[in-house]
Amino acid sequence: MAVRIAGVTIPNEKRAVIALTYIFGIGRNKSSVILKSAEIDPDTRIKNLSEEQINKLRVIIEKKHKVEGDLKREIMGNIRRLIEINSYRGSRHAKKLPVRGQRSKTNSRTVRGNVRKISVSGKKQTMQKT
């Protein structure tokens, strides 16, 4: 039986504290808080949970936490707002460059589309026989 919470299929063989991190917006810390509020042992496997415990988890996640689509929509709205108010961070987002102060001369080459070819040694290519 596959358990689905917030539109995500949770793996059966994993421990509950790890399995909840498959949901976008829930990390290790938040998953342990959720399990504590649902009074479920973090070390139990998802396949060993009862239907009542699964429904309890589902209710807690849907009511108290913003996850998956809602969270992604909020993040995109925040980025769109930054771009519209012409902030520095917004301009970096619009140009698809690093936003948080990372150096971009050498480290964000693939993002910038500046992939350098590996140079060949100074030896000239010899003419091939035909």
Secondary structure as a PSIPRED ss2 file (coil, helix, strand):
# PSIPRED VFORMAT (PSIPRED V4.0)

   1 M C   1.000  0.000  0.000
   2 A C   1.000  0.000  0.000
   3 V E   0.000  0.000  1.000
   4 R E   0.000  0.000  1.000
   5 I E   0.000  0.000  1.000
   6 A C   1.000  0.000  0.000
   7 G C   1.000  0.000  0.000
   8 V E   0.000  0.000  1.000
   9 T E   0.000  0.000  1.000
  10 I E   0.000  0.000  1.000
  11 P C   1.000  0.000  0.000
  12 N C   1.000  0.000  0.000
  13 E C   1.000  0.000  0.000
  14 K C   1.000  0.000  0.000
  15 R E   0.000  0.000  1.000
  16 A H   0.000  1.000  0.000
  17 V H   0.000  1.000  0.000
  18 I H   0.000  1.000  0.000
  19 A H   0.000  1.000  0.000
  20 L H   0.000  1.000  0.000
  21 T H   0.000  1.000  0.000
  22 Y H   0.000  1.000  0.000
  23 I C   1.000  0.000  0.000
  24 F C   1.000  0.000  0.000
  25 G C   1.000  0.000  0.000
  26 I C   1.000  0.000  0.000
  27 G C   1.000  0.000  0.000
  28 R H   0.000  1.000  0.000
  29 N H   0.000  1.000  0.000
  30 K H   0.000  1.000  0.000
  31 S H   0.000  1.000  0.000
  32 S H   0.000  1.000  0.000
  33 V H   0.000  1.000  0.000
  34 I H   0.000  1.000  0.000
  35 L H   0.000  1.000  0.000
  36 K H   0.000  1.000  0.000
  37 S H   0.000  1.000  0.000
  38 A C   1.000  0.000  0.000
  39 E C   1.000  0.000  0.000
  40 I C   1.000  0.000  0.000
  41 D C   1.000  0.000  0.000
  42 P C   1.000  0.000  0.000
  43 D C   1.000  0.000  0.000
  44 T C   1.000  0.000  0.000
  45 R E   0.000  0.000  1.000
  46 I H   0.000  1.000  0.000
  47 K H   0.000  1.000  0.000
  48 N H   0.000  1.000  0.000
  49 L C   1.000  0.000  0.000
  50 S C   1.000  0.000  0.000
  51 E H   0.000  1.000  0.000
  52 E H   0.000  1.000  0.000
  53 Q H   0.000  1.000  0.000
  54 I H   0.000  1.000  0.000
  55 N H   0.000  1.000  0.000
  56 K H   0.000  1.000  0.000
  57 L H   0.000  1.000  0.000
  58 R H   0.000  1.000  0.000
  59 V H   0.000  1.000  0.000
  60 I H   0.000  1.000  0.000
  61 I H   0.000  1.000  0.000
  62 E H   0.000  1.000  0.000
  63 K H   0.000  1.000  0.000
  64 K H   0.000  1.000  0.000
  65 H C   1.000  0.000  0.000
  66 K C   1.000  0.000  0.000
  67 V C   1.000  0.000  0.000
  68 E H   0.000  1.000  0.000
  69 G H   0.000  1.000  0.000
  70 D H   0.000  1.000  0.000
  71 L H   0.000  1.000  0.000
  72 K H   0.000  1.000  0.000
  73 R H   0.000  1.000  0.000
  74 E H   0.000  1.000  0.000
  75 I H   0.000  1.000  0.000
  76 M H   0.000  1.000  0.000
  77 G H   0.000  1.000  0.000
  78 N H   0.000  1.000  0.000
  79 I H   0.000  1.000  0.000
  80 R H   0.000  1.000  0.000
  81 R H   0.000  1.000  0.000
  82 L H   0.000  1.000  0.000
  83 I H   0.000  1.000  0.000
  84 E H   0.000  1.000  0.000
  85 I C   1.000  0.000  0.000
  86 N C   1.000  0.000  0.000
  87 S C   1.000  0.000  0.000
  88 Y H   0.000  1.000  0.000
  89 R H   0.000  1.000  0.000
  90 G H   0.000  1.000  0.000
  91 S H   0.000  1.000  0.000
  92 R H   0.000  1.000  0.000
  93 H H   0.000  1.000  0.000
  94 A H   0.000  1.000  0.000
  95 K C   1.000  0.000  0.000
  96 K C   1.000  0.000  0.000
  97 L C   1.000  0.000  0.000
  98 P C   1.000  0.000  0.000
  99 V C   1.000  0.000  0.000
 100 R C   1.000  0.000  0.000
 101 G C   1.000  0.000  0.000
 102 Q C   1.000  0.000  0.000
 103 R C   1.000  0.000  0.000
 104 S C   1.000  0.000  0.000
 105 K C   1.000  0.000  0.000
 106 T C   1.000  0.000  0.000
 107 N C   1.000  0.000  0.000
 108 S C   1.000  0.000  0.000
 109 R H   0.000  1.000  0.000
 110 T H   0.000  1.000  0.000
 111 V H   0.000  1.000  0.000
 112 R H   0.000  1.000  0.000
 113 G C   1.000  0.000  0.000
 114 N C   1.000  0.000  0.000
 115 V C   1.000  0.000  0.000
 116 R C   1.000  0.000  0.000
 117 K C   1.000  0.000  0.000
 118 I C   1.000  0.000  0.000
 119 S C   1.000  0.000  0.000
 120 V C   1.000  0.000  0.000
 121 S C   1.000  0.000  0.000
 122 G C   1.000  0.000  0.000
 123 K C   1.000  0.000  0.000
 124 K C   1.000  0.000  0.000
 125 Q C   1.000  0.000  0.000
 126 T C   1.000  0.000  0.000
 127 M C   1.000  0.000  0.000
 128 Q C   1.000  0.000  0.000
 129 K C   1.000  0.000  0.000
 130 T C   1.000  0.000  0.000
